[in-house]
Amino acid sequence: MAWSYNRRMTANPLRELPSVDALLRRDDIAGLVEVHGRERVVAALRDALQEARAAGEARPADRLAAAASAALSRPPSLRRVVNATGVIVHTNLGRAPLAEEAVRRASEVAAGYSNLEYDLAGGRRGSRHRHLSGLLAELTGADDGLAVNNNAAAVLLCLAAVAAGGEVVISRGELIEIGDGFRIPDILRQSAATLIEVGTTNRTKLADYVSVLRPETRAILRVHQSNFRMVGFTESPSTAELAAAAAAHGIPLIDDLGSGQLTDLPSLIDEPTARSSLEAGSALVCFSGDKLLGGPQAGVIVGTADQVERVRRHPLARALRIDKLSLAALEATLELHRDPARAAARIPVLRMASQPPAEVRARAERLAALIGGVVVATTARIGGGAVPLLELESHACSLEGGERLAARLRCSEPPVVGRVQEGRMLLDCTTLQDSDLPLIAAALAAP
Ligand SMILES: *Cc1c(COP(=O)(O)O)cnc(C)c1O
């Protein structure tokens, strides 16, 4: 006995660490295997054992199991949050949630192979840029169209393809900042086109444009004032007037619409549509996939056959291309737009923007019944730099606790993001779904 006592005293304490196999036989670990799969659990156990070895400690099995369990349930960095801000296209919260149809399509394409760049009829190489041509033509009246990574990329690509080495004319009233410090003049510079500013901040006349057109001019650029509005003593030529002036000079009018509204919506939203811009004579029109279109992050370019072909053939088109998951989701979203009533019912951004105020109020009442607080009238917004003046009648559940409660809810799982107003926490129900309500209740009940 004395001998074995001594031997144990001198043995490496790490030999006392259980094996992965022994840990896997524990009931609590078996439970983890059911949830996370054997492979992930084994990896987590190995990490826990490795950590114990690095610390030189013979940690007991309980502690190792707990460490593995904690590591497995740690949330990922990018994860879903509950949007209780009342801002529908919230730039910081991932903009547009996708329609179920779009999620399904992206998931199918993600899980397997696809004909992304394969011509099934001909059995040869195809182009990813062809998948949307027909749908975009149908929905906007354009000859042709394609999608790229986002709308900033779409504008950059159009300018690079059409105007590099030449001049682009733009009104001083449209030299806007899109957000997060990205400004139209910066994008223009990257396209290697020279910016020619005309007019003043609030007034630009057709003659201002016409007076600077010369052989070096390659395009007129029009940029929609998406995220602000100018009122009062203002003037700018119509799209049709600008398009006519551009055509008379033999150059295209490029129209950056920003928000990407495709059809006249059943509400107060009054953004220019791609169809109206093309009908007015624009040669290239760009818009976002994840603002009012309600699809994935993407930039859509539609226009005349020859101009779209120039864009498609430009080397930057390869660098700015859309990925297959976004392409799949975008096609499914555009299909929904074929029928405006179906789009309004199925696309979350449009559904939220057009839901009856009574429905939002009823949701706020259900939330207040669950978590306490009072129902208050609020104003929801489209957000995402679209229709800035539009106020949507909304209701929120208002709670005491202000910033402190807001901070706690942001750290719950899933995180809940609301807004704080005059010391109260508002959970705006325009952007909440019924399935979010129990999640909020659970977050509030958590210690
Ligand atoms: C939002 C916006 C952009 C940028 O679109 P992203 O899809 O965010 O890249 C460009 N121009 C206008 C007018 C916009 O409103």
The ligand as an SDF file (V2000), in Angstrom:
LIG
                    3D

 15 15  0  0  0  0  0  0  0  0999 V2000
  -28.9070   52.5900  -50.8220 C   0  0  0  0  0  0  0  0  0  0  0  0
  -28.4380   53.3150  -52.0140 C   0  0  0  0  0  0  0  0  0  0  0  0
  -27.2620   52.9220  -52.6700 C   0  0  0  0  0  0  0  0  0  0  0  0
  -26.4300   51.7910  -52.1890 C   0  0  0  0  0  0  0  0  0  0  0  0
  -27.1000   50.5770  -52.2870 O   0  0  0  0  0  0  0  0  0  0  0  0
  -26.4920   49.3060  -51.5250 P   0  0  0  0  0  0  0  0  0  0  0  0
  -27.4010   48.1870  -51.9540 O   0  0  0  0  0  0  0  0  0  0  0  0
  -26.5380   49.6050  -50.0780 O   0  0  0  0  0  0  0  0  0  0  0  0
  -25.1040   49.1150  -52.0060 O   0  0  0  0  0  0  0  0  0  0  0  0
  -26.8710   53.6430  -53.7850 C   0  0  0  0  0  0  0  0  0  0  0  0
  -27.5940   54.6820  -54.2270 N   0  0  0  0  0  0  0  0  0  0  0  0
  -28.7320   55.0790  -53.6220 C   0  0  0  0  0  0  0  0  0  0  0  0
  -29.4760   56.2400  -54.1810 C   0  0  0  0  0  0  0  0  0  0  0  0
  -29.1970   54.4110  -52.4960 C   0  0  0  0  0  0  0  0  0  0  0  0
  -30.3190   54.8010  -51.8950 O   0  0  0  0  0  0  0  0  0  0  0  0
  1  2  1  0
  2  3  1  0
  2 14  2  0
  3  4  1  0
  3 10  2  0
  4  5  1  0
  5  6  1  0
  6  7  2  0
  6  8  1  0
  6  9  1  0
 10 11  1  0
 11 12  2  0
 12 13  1  0
 12 14  1  0
 14 15  1  0
M  END
$$$$
